[in-house]
Every structure is written in structure tokens, then in C-alpha cells.
Amino acid sequence: MTVSARARPPPRLSPGALEAARRARLALGDPRARPNVRWLERLTGAPTARLSEVLEELADLVPIEAEIRRLHREGGRSHYAQFRAPLELYAIVRLLRPDHVVETGVSSGVSSAHLLLALARNRKGRLHSIDRPTPQRGATFGPSDSPVAVPPGRSSGWAIPASVRSGWDLRLGASETLLPRLAREVGSIGLFLHDSLHTPAHLTFELETVRPKLVPGAVVLADNTAWTGQSFPRFARSLGVAVARRGRTDLVGLRVA
């Protein structure tokens, strides 16, 4: 069962939270990044007042959001296809306070940057990222390039400001090799984000690989699920929980019971 995060009117955030989210979104330059509060509520169980407190912190991120946007422009990505819910990622990590966050798929590092910012604010936890970078074909981004291609002279996470990278565990290579190794190393996983190869078989592999390490209350997210069939809903059913969709998008999540 999939439950849309738009099924009911969203809860009322404080004026400070609304303004902070607006400023952060404008600084980042991505209108899709407006936080979906109902989705956050379903995934974290946090009351509206607590959500407001966390989202008010986004005002502190405005200079970093502007720096991320500047780095994208320098890399030739003025209109870059980036992760659409970075502000929600920040809020989820702040609310869950996980010891370990795992993501597959980094590209320029929009999602990674916001996970790292939240972990730094928590003063606990570590981000483990796996990426198999796709190099840009030429000096400039062209129509034949992958939307997640890495510009020449740069590597995965190239739009993450240097000040944000502290403590980041970035592993380059195939998820099929690196994710099982990582799952054996970490004691627990409080948040998992799939944003790598979007096929039904690969998503199923990643979900089943991290499943034994998911703690009660952990959040699992997957992007671009329009390409992965029933893999995520099947995983949710096996856990006995519902899928929470972010509005009408194909970014979905669930919360482990």
C-alpha cells in the first residue's frame, strides 16, 4: 500500500520555519526543494512543533546552499538535475539522530551535503556514501552526457563545500561489491537512501543487503522508483509497513516499525 504525502492538508509550520525553508530553497536555486511536511511527518513521527523547530535551522544553511549553487555553476550545471528533497534529508537526520547513514549514488553531492550538515548539527553519526562516477564526455556538458556525469577534473561530491566534508566516508566503486562490505562493517543503519542504478533487481539487492542492519524506526528512501517497478512496495510489504510517497513524485520512503 502506498500512502501519498498529499492525502491531507499539510500541518501548519511556524512562520519562522516557512521563511527559513523559502530562503534555503532560493539560495540553492531549486524550486522543487520545498519541504513536504506531511511526508516528513509520516517518516519521522515528529509533531508539527518539532518539525518547525528543525526547519527553522535551515536559515543557518543559506550561505552553504548558495555555495553549492555556485559550485554547480562553475561545473557547468546551472540547471543541474539534483536530488529534489535535500531539505527533508536534513530534517530527517536531525530528527532521527542516526549513528550511521548510508547512501548509494552521490553525483555532485547535493544529498550528501545535507546529510553531512545534519550529522554535524547532531554532533554524532557518520555518513557512508557509495558512488560509481560517470565521467563527462567532453570539456562541456553535452546532450549525450548522463545527467549525473562528473565534470572533468572533479570527482563524486564535487559540489560539496570543503567545510562540510569532515568525517565523510566516500567509497568509489560498484555497489554490488562495496555495499555488502559496508553492511558488515557498520553496527546499525538508521537511514538508507538509494539513488544509484535504478533497476528492479539492483534496488532489491540494495534493500535486502541493508535490511539486517536497519534499526527500529529507521527510514529507508528510494528515488526514481518509476523505473524500479514493485521492488520498493514489495520490500515495504515484507516489513509490514506502508510506502510514503513524496507528493506526486517517484521519491518514496518508509519507516521501519
Secondary structure, 3 states (H helix, E strand, C coil): CEEECCCCCCCCCCHHHHHHHHHHHHHHCCHHHCCCHHHHHHHHCCCHHHHHHHHHHHHHHHHHHHHHHHHHHHCCCCCCCCCCCHHHHHHHHHHHCCCEEEEECCCCCHHHHHHHHHHHHHCCCEEEEEECCCECCCCCCCCCCCCCCECCCCCCCCCCCHHHCCCCEEEECCHHHHHHHHHHHCCCEEEEEECCCCCHHHHHHHHHHHHHHEEEEEEEEECCHHHCCCHHHHHHHHHCCCEEECCCCCCEEEECC
